[in-house]
Amino acid sequence: MKKTMILSFALAALFAGCAKQEKKAAIIPPTPAQLTKAVAKDLSAYLSTLGTTASLCSVNIVPQVSGQMLSVNFKQGDYVKKGQVLAVIDKRPYEAALKQAEGNLKQARAQLKIDQLDAERNKKLAKDGYVDKQTYDSLLAKVEVDKGMVDACQGAYEDAKIKLDWCDVRAPTDGKLGLYNIDEGNIVSAGTSVITTVEYDDKLHVDFVIPSQSLNETMKLMKERGGKLDVWVSYIEDNMKDKSRKAEVGIVLNKIRYETGTAILRGELENEDHLFWPDQPVGVKVNMRKIDGAVLVPDICVQNNNAGPYVYVATPYKGGVFIVEQRQVSKGQLYEGDMRQIGGVKAGEWVVLRISQLRLQAGPFVYMASENGMIIGEDGKIISDPAKIRQFIADTSKICGELRAEIMKKKAQEQSQAAQAEASMKAAIESVENAQK
C-alpha cells in the first residue's frame, strides 16, 4: 500500500512536471526578422541589352607614294593632332620629278609664247593676202596645241608637287595611334602598306540591338523626344558597372536582322576622358515609358513558389509584434541598388528582408531586428538593456500566445462549422434517399 502511494505521488509529480513543460513550451516568442518598407518612386521602364563602341573616325595610315621610309615620327599609342607628320618617305625621286615637271612646264610656256608671236606677226599679212589662209590657220592651230601642252605640263607639275607633299605622311584626324606595322628603313608601296592606324576616341559611336517587337514603341518615343533617345552605357563587368555614361541615340538602321529578330540603333557618346575604348563590349540601358509611383523593394525580398513570385508582408499588431502573411506579387524590372519593382504591395508597407523559415513555422509572428540581430522596439529604437530585452521577450511571447489561442479557437470554430455543414448535407441526402424508397 505504501509503495502504491509512493508510485502514485511520483506519477502525479511526473504528470504535473510534464504539464508545466507543455505549458512553458506553448509560450513561444516571436521570430526575429529584418524588415524594410516598400518605397514609391517615379521611374522609367527600360530595355537592357548589349552593345559595342566604335570610333567616330577610324583610319588606316597608308602611304600614297612608294619608296623607302626614312623616319617614323611617333610613338605607339601616342595621341596626335590632325596634320601632324607621322612618317617621312625618301623625297629625292619626287623632288627630281618635280624639277623635271617644272622644266617641261617652262619649255611648254616658252614654245606657246613663240608660236603666239608668230601667229600675231602673220595676222596682218594674211589679211592683206601676203600669206595664204591655210598657212595662217596652221599657225593658229599650233598655238592651240601649245596651250594644250602647257595645260598637260601644268598638270604634271601639280601632280609632282602633290606626290612630293605625300612623302610627309600626316595624321588625317585627331586621335590615338596604334602599333607600328612597318619600321623605318623598309620599302612601302603606295595604297597597300599600312604604317599604323589612328582612332578618334574623344567621341564614340554606340551600336546596340533591341528586340524587333520593341522597335515601334522606341520609334514613337524618339519622335516624341525630338528624334533623340537617351541611353545609359556601362561596363559589362559586375565590379565595374558604376562606370557609366549617358549617350544620345538618333539613328535606327533601315532593316531588321531576320536571323536574330533584332533592330540596330546607333548613338553618340562623349568620351573626352577616355572612359571607354573603341570596339569595347558594353551594357546599354534604353529608357522607355515613365512609371509614376512605382513600388520598390530590395530584390532579396522577392521569392518564388509554384504560384509565382511572392513576398512576406509584415503588419504591425501591438507591442512590437508583427503578423506576417505570404503575398503573391507581380515582378517588375530591377533598378539601381538591387531594388525590384513589384505589384501587389503598397508603398509604406513593411516587407520581410531576412527571416528564419524554420522558426517562422512556429507561427506568423515576428519582431523587428537589426542586421546584427539586435531587437528593435515598437518605437523603432534598438533595445540593448538586458532587463528590457527580457521584458520585451516576455511581453511579446504573451501576445503571441494570445494570438495563437485566437487562431486555434477560430480554426476549431471553422472545423465545427464544416462538420455541421457536412452532417446537414449527409442528413439531407439520406432524407431524399428515404423519400425515393
C-alpha positions in Angstrom: 0.0 0.0 0.0 2.8 2.3 0.9 4.6 1.5 -2.3 1.4 2.2 -4.3 1.0 5.6 -2.6 4.6 6.5 -3.4 4.2 5.4 -7.0 1.0 7.4 -7.3 2.7 10.5 -5.9 5.7 10.0 -8.3 3.4 9.7 -11.3 1.4 12.7 -10.2 4.6 14.7 -9.9 5.8 13.5 -13.3 2.5 14.4 -15.0 2.5 17.8 -13.2 6.0 18.4 -14.5 5.0 17.4 -18.0 2.0 19.7 -17.8 4.3 22.5 -16.7 6.7 21.8 -19.5 3.9 21.7 -22.0 2.6 25.0 -20.7 6.0 26.5 -20.9 6.5 25.1 -24.4 3.3 26.7 -25.5 4.8 30.2 -24.8 6.9 30.7 -27.8 8.5 34.1 -28.6 8.0 35.7 -32.0 10.6 35.2 -34.7 13.2 37.9 -35.2 13.0 39.4 -38.8 14.8 42.1 -40.6 12.1 44.4 -42.1 12.2 47.1 -44.7 9.5 49.5 -46.0 8.3 49.4 -49.7 9.0 52.7 -51.3 7.4 54.6 -54.2 9.4 56.3 -56.8 8.9 57.7 -60.3 10.9 55.6 -62.7 11.3 54.8 -66.4 10.8 51.3 -67.8 13.9 50.2 -69.7 15.3 47.8 -72.2 18.6 46.2 -71.1 20.8 45.0 -73.9 24.4 44.7 -75.1 26.3 46.9 -77.5 29.7 47.8 -78.9 31.5 51.1 -79.0 33.1 52.3 -82.2 35.4 55.1 -83.1 33.8 58.1 -84.7 36.7 58.1 -87.2 39.0 55.1 -87.7 41.7 55.5 -90.4 44.5 53.2 -91.6 47.6 55.3 -92.3 48.5 54.2 -95.8 51.3 56.0 -97.8 50.1 57.5 -101.2 53.6 57.1 -102.7 56.1 54.3 -102.8 59.7 54.5 -101.5 61.9 53.9 -98.6 60.6 55.1 -95.2 63.4 57.3 -93.8 61.8 58.1 -90.4 58.9 57.3 -88.1 58.0 60.3 -86.0 55.6 58.9 -83.5 55.4 56.5 -80.5 53.0 53.7 -80.4 49.8 54.7 -78.5 50.5 58.4 -78.9 47.7 61.0 -79.2 48.2 63.1 -82.4 46.6 66.1 -84.0 45.3 66.4 -87.5 48.1 67.2 -89.9 51.0 66.0 -87.7 53.8 64.3 -89.6 53.9 60.7 -88.7 56.5 59.3 -91.1 58.8 60.6 -93.9 59.4 58.7 -97.2 62.5 59.4 -99.2 61.8 62.6 -101.2 64.7 62.7 -103.6 63.0 60.9 -106.5 59.9 63.1 -106.1 62.0 66.3 -105.9 63.7 65.3 -109.1 60.3 64.5 -110.7 59.1 67.9 -109.6 62.1 69.7 -111.2 61.6 67.8 -114.4 57.9 68.7 -114.4 58.7 72.3 -113.7 61.3 72.4 -116.6 58.7 70.8 -119.0 56.2 73.5 -118.0 58.6 76.3 -118.6 59.5 74.9 -122.0 55.9 74.5 -123.0 55.1 78.1 -122.0 58.1 79.4 -124.0 57.0 77.4 -127.1 53.5 78.8 -126.7 54.8 82.4 -126.5 56.9 81.9 -129.6 54.0 80.5 -131.6 51.7 83.2 -130.4 54.1 85.9 -131.6 54.5 84.1 -134.9 50.7 84.0 -135.4 50.3 87.6 -134.4 53.0 88.7 -137.0 51.3 86.8 -139.7 47.8 88.1 -138.9 48.1 91.3 -140.9 50.0 89.6 -143.7 47.2 87.1 -144.0 44.6 89.8 -144.0 46.4 91.6 -146.9 46.8 88.4 -148.9 50.6 88.0 -148.5 50.1 84.8 -146.5 47.6 82.2 -147.6 44.8 81.3 -145.3 45.9 77.7 -144.8 49.3 78.7 -143.6 47.8 81.2 -141.1 45.3 78.6 -139.9 48.1 76.2 -139.3 49.9 78.9 -137.1 46.7 79.4 -135.1 46.2 75.6 -134.6 49.8 75.3 -133.4 49.1 77.9 -130.8 46.1 75.8 -129.5 48.3 72.7 -129.5 50.9 74.7 -127.4 48.2 75.7 -125.0 47.2 72.0 -124.5 50.8 71.2 -123.9 51.1 73.9 -121.3 48.0 72.5 -119.5 49.4 69.0 -119.6 52.7 70.2 -118.2 50.9 72.2 -115.6 49.0 69.1 -114.5 52.2 67.0 -114.4 53.8 69.7 -112.3 50.9 69.8 -109.8 50.9 66.0 -109.6 54.7 66.0 -108.8 54.1 68.6 -106.1 51.3 66.5 -104.6 53.5 63.4 -104.6 56.3 65.3 -103.0 54.0 66.5 -100.3 52.8 62.9 -99.8 56.3 62.0 -98.8 55.4 63.5 -95.4 52.8 61.0 -94.1 50.4 63.1 -92.0 47.6 62.3 -89.5 44.2 62.7 -91.2 42.4 63.3 -87.9 43.0 63.8 -84.2 43.2 60.5 -82.4 45.2 57.8 -80.7 47.7 55.8 -82.8 48.1 52.1 -82.8 51.2 49.9 -83.2 54.0 50.1 -85.7 53.2 47.9 -88.7 56.3 49.0 -90.7 59.6 50.2 -89.3 61.8 52.9 -90.8 64.1 51.6 -93.5 61.5 49.5 -95.1 60.2 50.0 -98.6 56.5 50.9 -98.6 54.1 50.6 -101.5 51.5 53.3 -102.4 48.0 52.3 -101.4 48.8 49.0 -99.8 51.3 49.3 -96.9 49.6 50.1 -93.6 52.0 52.0 -91.4 49.6 52.2 -88.4 46.1 53.2 -87.5 44.5 56.2 -85.8 41.3 56.1 -83.8 39.4 59.2 -82.9 38.0 58.4 -79.4 37.1 61.7 -77.9 33.6 60.8 -79.1 32.4 57.3 -79.8 29.5 55.5 -81.6 27.5 53.1 -79.6 25.8 50.4 -81.6 23.3 48.1 -79.9 20.3 45.9 -80.6 16.8 45.8 -79.3 14.1 43.2 -79.9 12.2 43.9 -83.1 8.8 43.9 -81.2 10.1 46.9 -79.1 11.1 48.9 -82.2 7.7 50.5 -82.8 7.5 51.9 -79.2 11.1 53.0 -79.4 10.4 54.9 -82.6 7.4 56.6 -81.0 9.4 57.7 -78.0 12.1 59.1 -80.3 9.5 61.1 -82.2 8.0 62.5 -79.0 11.5 63.5 -77.8 12.6 65.3 -80.9 14.2 62.4 -82.7 16.5 61.5 -79.9 16.6 58.9 -77.2 18.7 58.8 -74.0 20.5 55.5 -73.1 22.9 54.6 -70.4 26.2 52.9 -71.4 28.2 51.0 -68.8 30.9 48.4 -68.4 29.6 44.8 -68.5 31.8 43.6 -65.7 29.9 43.3 -62.4 32.5 45.1 -60.4 32.7 48.0 -62.9 29.0 48.7 -63.6 29.4 52.1 -61.8 31.5 53.2 -64.8 28.6 54.5 -66.9 27.6 57.5 -69.0 24.6 58.8 -70.9 24.6 58.6 -74.7 22.2 60.1 -77.2 20.6 57.8 -79.8 19.5 59.3 -83.1 20.0 56.6 -85.7 17.9 53.5 -86.4 19.3 51.2 -89.1 16.9 50.6 -92.1 16.3 46.9 -91.7 15.7 44.1 -89.1 18.2 41.3 -88.6 16.0 38.4 -89.6 18.2 35.7 -88.0 18.0 37.2 -84.5 14.8 39.3 -84.7 16.6 42.4 -83.6 16.9 46.0 -84.7 20.1 48.0 -84.6 20.4 51.5 -83.1 23.3 53.9 -83.0 24.1 56.7 -80.6 26.9 59.0 -79.8 28.9 59.0 -76.5 31.0 61.9 -75.2 34.4 60.4 -74.2 36.9 63.1 -73.7 38.2 61.5 -70.5 38.6 58.2 -72.5 36.5 56.2 -70.0 35.5 53.8 -72.9 37.6 52.5 -75.8 36.7 51.7 -79.4 35.4 48.1 -80.0 34.6 47.7 -76.3 31.6 45.5 -75.4 29.2 47.5 -73.2 25.9 47.2 -71.4 23.2 49.5 -72.7 20.0 50.5 -70.9 17.4 52.2 -73.0 15.0 54.5 -71.1 11.4 53.9 -72.2 8.0 55.0 -70.9 7.6 56.7 -67.5 6.2 54.8 -64.4 4.7 57.1 -61.8 4.8 55.9 -58.2 6.4 52.5 -58.9 6.7 50.4 -55.7 10.2 49.1 -55.0 11.6 46.6 -52.5 15.0 45.0 -52.2 15.3 42.2 -54.8 16.3 39.8 -52.0 12.7 40.1 -50.6 11.1 38.5 -53.7 11.0 34.7 -53.6 9.3 32.2 -55.8 6.9 29.3 -55.3 4.6 27.2 -57.5 2.2 30.1 -57.8 5.0 32.6 -58.8 6.8 35.4 -57.1 5.9 36.4 -53.5 7.0 38.4 -50.5 6.3 38.3 -46.8 4.4 41.4 -45.7 4.6 42.3 -42.0 1.6 44.2 -40.5 2.2 45.8 -37.1 -0.1 44.4 -34.4 1.0 45.7 -30.9 3.9 45.8 -28.5 6.4 45.4 -31.3 4.8 42.2 -32.7 4.1 42.0 -36.4 1.8 39.5 -38.2 3.4 38.1 -41.3 1.5 37.0 -44.4 2.8 35.5 -47.6 1.5 37.6 -50.6 1.8 36.8 -54.3 3.2 39.7 -56.3 3.9 40.7 -59.9 7.6 41.0 -60.5 8.9 44.0 -62.5 12.3 45.3 -63.5 15.5 45.6 -61.4 16.8 49.1 -60.7 19.8 50.7 -59.2 20.7 49.4 -55.7 19.2 46.0 -56.4 15.7 47.4 -56.0 13.0 45.4 -57.7 9.7 46.9 -58.9 6.7 44.8 -57.8 2.9 44.9 -57.9 0.6 43.8 -55.1 2.3 45.8 -52.3 1.6 49.4 -51.3 4.3 52.0 -50.6 4.9 52.1 -46.8 4.1 48.5 -46.1 6.7 46.5 -44.1 8.3 43.7 -46.1 10.5 41.0 -44.7 14.1 41.3 -45.8 15.5 38.3 -43.9 13.9 35.7 -41.7 14.4 32.2 -40.5 12.0 30.0 -42.4 12.3 27.2 -39.8 11.4 29.4 -36.9 8.6 31.0 -38.8 6.8 27.6 -38.7 6.1 28.3 -35.0 3.6 31.0 -36.1 3.4 34.0 -38.4 4.5 36.4 -35.7 7.8 38.4 -35.8 9.5 41.3 -34.1 11.8 43.7 -35.9 15.6 43.0 -35.6 18.6 44.8 -36.8 21.1 43.3 -39.3 23.3 42.0 -36.4 20.3 40.5 -34.6 19.5 43.3 -32.0 15.9 43.8 -31.0 14.2 46.9 -32.4 11.3 48.1 -30.1 7.9 49.4 -31.0 9.4 53.0 -31.0 12.0 52.0 -33.7 14.9 52.1 -31.4 17.4 49.3 -30.6 16.9 47.7 -27.1 20.3 47.0 -25.5 19.5 46.8 -21.8 19.3 43.1 -20.7 16.4 43.7 -18.4 14.4 45.5 -21.1 15.3 42.7 -23.5 13.9 40.1 -21.1 10.8 42.1 -20.6 10.3 42.6 -24.4 10.6 38.9 -25.0 8.2 38.1 -22.2 5.6 40.6 -23.3 5.8 39.7 -27.0 5.7 36.0 -26.1 2.4 36.6 -24.2 1.0 38.5 -27.1 1.9 35.6 -29.5 0.4 33.1 -27.1 -2.9 35.1 -27.2 -2.8 35.3 -31.0 -2.1 31.6 -31.2 -5.1 30.9 -28.9 -7.3 33.1 -31.1 -6.1 31.3 -34.2 -6.7 27.8 -32.7 -10.2 28.9 -31.5 -11.0 30.3 -34.9 -9.7 27.1 -36.5 -11.8 25.0 -34.2 -14.9 27.0 -35.0 -14.3 26.7 -38.7 -13.8 22.9 -38.3 -17.0 22.7 -36.2 -19.0 24.7 -38.8 -17.6 22.5 -41.6 -18.5 19.3 -39.6 -22.0 20.7 -39.0 -22.4 21.6 -42.7 -21.2 18.1 -43.7 -23.7 16.5 -41.2 -26.5 18.6 -42.5 -25.6 17.7 -46.1 -25.5 14.0 -45.2 -28.8 14.2 -43.4 -30.4 15.9 -46.4 -29.1 13.2 -48.8 -30.4 10.4 -46.5 -33.8 12.2 -46.4 -34.0 12.3 -50.1 -33.0 8.7 -50.5 -35.6 7.6 -47.9 -38.3 9.6 -49.7 -37.4 7.9 -53.0 -37.7 4.5 -51.4 
